[in-house]
Structures are given as structure tokens and as C-alpha cells.
Amino acid sequence: MDIRVHADEQVLGAWWVTLDRPEARNAYSEAMVEELVSAFDLMEADPAVRCVLLTGAGQAFSAGGDLKQMLAHEGMFAGDAVGLRARYQQGIQRIPRRLARFSKPVIAAINGAAVGAGLDLACMADMRVAVRTAKLGSTFVGVGLIPGDGGAYLLARTIGFPAALDLILTARLIQGDEALRLGLVHALADDADDLMTQVRARAQRLCSLPPVALRLAKAAAYRSWDLPLDAALELAATYQGVAQNTEDHDEAVRAFLEKREPVFTGR
């Protein structure tokens, strides 16, 4: 297995997905692509999963593409132009498509380098916390490639077009303070222990909220992004009609009025 999936031992409802090819700095493999898509399919359907925490084993978050396979034109990098186009569409591009449809919050715990497709994977998460020393970069042009997994779209949506264009065209690496200034990460951690503390705190907050409302709020934010105002308002009214008829909404209001902690059931 090139990933590991397990429940967090401290935060009920939070589940970890760990890229587990530390010997290759958690670079993608064909197996990892399949396993990631399957894992998010299963977590989507499991009501016990309220929030997903995404990280890498060892010293890196993800090095993106496997350079040894690239050089040998093997595996996911094999084939002529037509064949490679199909490989991308039927392979690694399944990951951004799957995460774009994932209804629950995803937090990237960036424990080390996140470069190339590794940075793109981090941008697929809803929140990102990184160790201050982590190196991040859209490094494709530096090895004669483009962001083939949708990174140009993902990075621009994360930090805005001008800043994304700078990183894509220069292929330069940045670290914590600049990543925070650009909005590429939401917070910085001093070390691995601090990273886990911060990520778990965010997960605890997300898992304490009404699950249906949380999923609908995420959907509303993403789907309203490039809609005209009238369409966004119509979407908001529809989602609110669902949320306001949940038991958890009633429980939240009742608990607030009674000055106690709410107990949510996901109904």
C-alpha cells in the first residue's frame, strides 16, 4: 500500500490519509493514485468520517512526480503524446476531480517539501498548515514540464492569478513566511509536534460542528465562487432550506439558548 488511512486517536471523527512512499519522498505512483481515489470514495460514504487530515510519511509531504520514472519514461510517464494525454486524464487527474467532489473538510498537514504535483495536492485541501521550514513550489517548468495535474488552475484559485503565475513561470521554491504571506498556507508550525497540535485543533473544531451544515457550507463556498449573484443566492436559499430542517440545527439553537454544549447527530 502506498497510502495509510486511519482514525485519529485524539479527535473523534478525524481520519488521516498518509502518503506512504518515504523512500521516494512520497512521489506519486500509479498505485497511490488508485488508493487515494478509493480512500476518498470510502470516506465520503462513511458517516464516522467528519474531517480528513492529509500528510506525508517521513521528511516530505510529497515530491510530486517520480523523477526516476520520468527519466525512464516508465509507468505513469510511458507512451507517446497521445498515450500520455490519456494516462493523465485517466490517472493522476482523477485525484483533483475526486477531491473537488469531496463534501467533507480536508486539512493538509504539510510536514515537509510539497513540490510539483505535491504542491497541487496540498492546494486540493480546504486548509493548509505547514512547518515553517517546508519548501513549496510549482517546479514543473524546472524539469521541462507543465502542471499536468491541474496545478495551474489549483494554484491560481488558491493564491490568485498574479502570484500563481510568478511561481509557475519561475519554478522557484518558497518557505513558510512567504507561503503564509501569499495565502498558500493558513498557518505555520515550528516543528512536527506543533504541526500535529495545530492540525488537530482545527480538526477538533470542524468535527464539533453540525456535519450536514458543514458539508453544505463547503459546497456553497466552492460552487458560488464563479456564479452570478442571482445564481449564488438561489443556491444559498436551497442549501439553507435543507440545513434549517435538520435536527442538528434545532439542537444548535436550543443549546445556545440553554447555555450548554450541543450534541450533534448528523441528522
C-alpha positions in Angstrom: 0.0 0.0 0.0 1.3 3.4 -0.9 -1.0 5.3 1.5 -2.2 4.6 5.0 -5.7 5.5 6.3 -6.6 5.5 10.0 -8.7 7.3 12.6 -7.0 9.9 14.7 -6.6 8.7 18.3 -7.4 12.1 19.8 -10.1 13.7 17.6 -13.3 11.7 17.1 -14.4 12.0 13.5 -11.0 13.0 12.1 -9.2 10.5 9.8 -5.7 10.6 8.5 -4.6 9.8 4.9 -0.8 9.5 4.9 1.2 9.2 1.6 3.5 6.3 2.4 6.4 6.2 0.0 9.0 7.9 2.2 11.9 6.3 0.2 10.6 8.3 -2.9 9.7 11.4 -0.8 6.1 10.3 -1.3 6.1 10.9 -5.0 3.1 9.6 -6.9 2.8 6.1 -8.1 0.1 4.5 -10.2 -0.9 2.5 -7.1 -1.0 5.7 -5.0 -3.4 7.3 -7.4 -5.8 4.4 -7.3 -5.6 4.1 -3.5 -6.2 7.9 -3.0 -9.3 7.9 -5.1 -10.6 4.7 -3.5 -9.9 6.1 0.0 -11.8 9.3 -0.6 -14.7 7.3 -2.1 -14.9 5.2 1.1 -14.6 8.2 3.4 -17.3 10.1 1.5 -19.7 7.3 2.3 -18.7 6.8 5.9 -20.7 9.0 8.4 -18.0 8.3 11.0 -15.6 10.5 8.9 -16.2 14.2 9.7 -12.9 15.6 8.6 -9.8 14.3 6.7 -6.2 15.1 7.5 -3.7 14.7 4.7 0.0 14.3 5.2 3.2 12.5 4.1 5.3 9.9 5.8 8.9 10.7 6.6 10.5 14.1 5.8 8.4 15.2 2.9 4.7 15.9 2.2 5.1 14.9 -1.5 7.8 15.4 -4.1 5.1 15.1 -6.8 6.2 13.1 -9.8 8.7 10.3 -9.5 11.8 11.6 -11.3 13.3 8.2 -11.8 10.2 7.0 -13.6 10.1 10.2 -15.6 13.7 9.8 -16.9 13.0 6.1 -17.8 9.6 7.0 -19.4 8.1 4.2 -17.4 4.8 3.7 -15.5 2.6 6.8 -15.5 5.2 8.6 -17.7 5.2 6.0 -20.5 3.9 6.5 -24.0 3.8 8.9 -26.9 1.9 12.3 -26.7 -1.5 10.7 -27.4 -0.9 7.9 -24.9 0.4 10.3 -22.2 -2.6 12.5 -22.6 -4.9 9.6 -21.9 -2.7 8.5 -19.0 -3.0 11.9 -17.3 -6.8 12.0 -17.9 -7.4 8.5 -16.7 -4.7 8.6 -14.0 -3.4 11.4 -11.9 -6.2 13.9 -13.0 -8.7 11.6 -11.2 -7.4 13.0 -7.9 -8.3 16.6 -8.4 -11.7 15.5 -9.8 -12.3 13.4 -6.8 -11.3 15.9 -4.2 -13.3 18.6 -5.9 -16.4 16.4 -5.3 -15.4 15.5 -1.7 -18.0 17.0 0.6 -16.1 16.9 3.9 -13.4 19.3 5.0 -9.8 18.3 4.2 -6.8 19.7 6.0 -3.3 19.3 4.6 -0.6 18.9 7.2 2.5 19.9 5.2 5.3 18.2 7.2 8.0 18.9 4.6 8.6 19.6 0.9 5.5 19.9 -1.2 6.7 20.5 -4.8 5.2 20.0 -8.2 2.2 17.7 -8.1 2.8 17.6 -4.3 2.0 21.3 -4.0 -1.0 20.8 -6.2 -2.3 18.1 -3.9 -1.9 20.4 -1.0 -3.9 23.0 -2.9 -6.8 20.5 -3.2 -7.2 20.6 0.5 -9.5 23.2 2.1 -7.0 24.3 4.7 -3.2 24.0 4.8 -0.8 24.1 7.8 2.9 23.8 7.1 6.1 23.5 9.1 8.0 26.8 8.8 10.9 25.1 7.1 8.9 23.2 4.4 9.8 24.1 0.8 6.9 24.6 -1.6 7.0 25.2 -5.3 5.3 24.7 -8.6 8.5 23.3 -10.1 7.3 21.7 -13.3 9.0 24.1 -15.7 12.3 23.5 -14.0 12.2 19.9 -15.2 10.7 20.7 -18.6 7.1 20.1 -17.8 3.8 21.9 -17.1 1.4 21.4 -14.2 -0.2 18.4 -15.8 -2.5 17.5 -12.9 -4.3 20.8 -13.0 -1.9 22.8 -10.9 -2.2 26.0 -12.9 -5.9 26.1 -12.1 -5.5 25.0 -8.5 -2.7 27.3 -7.6 -4.4 30.3 -9.1 -7.6 29.5 -7.2 -5.6 29.3 -4.0 -3.4 32.4 -4.1 -4.7 34.4 -7.1 -3.5 34.6 -10.7 -0.5 37.0 -10.5 1.1 35.2 -7.6 0.4 31.8 -9.1 1.9 32.9 -12.4 5.1 34.0 -10.7 5.5 30.6 -9.0 4.6 28.6 -12.1 6.9 30.5 -14.5 9.9 30.8 -12.2 9.6 27.3 -10.8 11.1 28.8 -7.6 10.8 27.3 -4.1 9.4 29.3 -1.2 9.2 28.7 2.5 7.0 29.4 5.4 6.8 33.1 5.8 6.3 33.8 2.1 3.8 31.0 1.8 1.8 32.5 4.6 2.0 36.0 3.1 0.7 34.7 -0.2 -2.1 32.8 1.5 -0.8 29.5 0.3 -0.9 28.2 3.8 -3.3 29.2 6.6 -0.8 28.8 9.5 2.8 27.9 10.2 4.1 25.4 12.7 7.5 25.5 14.4 8.1 21.7 14.1 6.4 18.4 13.6 4.9 18.3 17.1 3.5 21.8 16.7 2.1 20.8 13.3 0.2 17.9 14.8 -1.1 20.1 17.6 -2.4 22.8 15.2 -3.9 20.4 12.7 -5.7 18.5 15.5 -7.0 21.8 16.9 -8.5 22.7 13.5 -9.9 19.2 13.1 -11.4 19.3 16.6 -13.2 22.5 15.7 -14.5 21.1 12.4 -15.6 17.8 14.0 -17.5 19.7 16.7 -19.8 21.4 14.2 -23.1 20.0 12.6 -21.9 17.7 9.8 -24.7 18.4 7.4 -24.4 22.2 7.7 -20.6 21.9 7.4 -20.8 20.0 4.2 -23.4 22.3 2.7 -21.3 25.4 3.7 -18.3 23.9 2.0 -20.3 23.2 -1.1 -21.9 26.7 -1.1 -18.4 28.3 -0.9 -16.9 26.4 -3.8 -20.0 26.3 -6.1 -20.7 30.0 -5.6 -17.1 31.0 -6.5 -17.8 31.9 -10.1 -21.6 32.1 -10.2 -23.5 35.3 -10.9 -25.0 36.7 -7.8 -28.6 35.6 -8.6 -27.5 32.0 -9.1 -25.4 32.1 -5.9 -28.4 33.4 -3.9 -30.6 30.7 -5.4 -28.1 28.1 -4.4 -27.8 29.5 -0.9 -31.6 29.5 -0.4 -31.8 25.9 -1.5 -29.0 24.8 0.9 -30.4 26.8 3.7 -33.8 25.1 3.2 -32.0 21.8 3.8 -29.9 22.9 6.7 -32.8 24.6 8.5 -34.8 21.4 8.5 -32.1 19.3 10.2 -32.3 18.1 13.8 -28.8 19.5 14.4 -30.0 23.0 13.6 -32.7 22.7 16.2 -30.1 21.3 18.7 -27.6 24.1 18.0 -30.2 26.8 18.6 -31.6 25.0 21.7 -28.1 24.5 23.2 -27.3 28.2 22.6 -30.4 29.4 24.4 -29.9 26.9 27.2 -26.2 27.9 27.5 -24.8 24.3 27.1 -22.7 22.4 24.7 -24.7 21.0 21.7 -24.7 17.3 20.8 -24.9 16.7 17.1 -26.0 13.5 15.4 -25.6 14.4 11.7 -29.4 14.4 11.1 
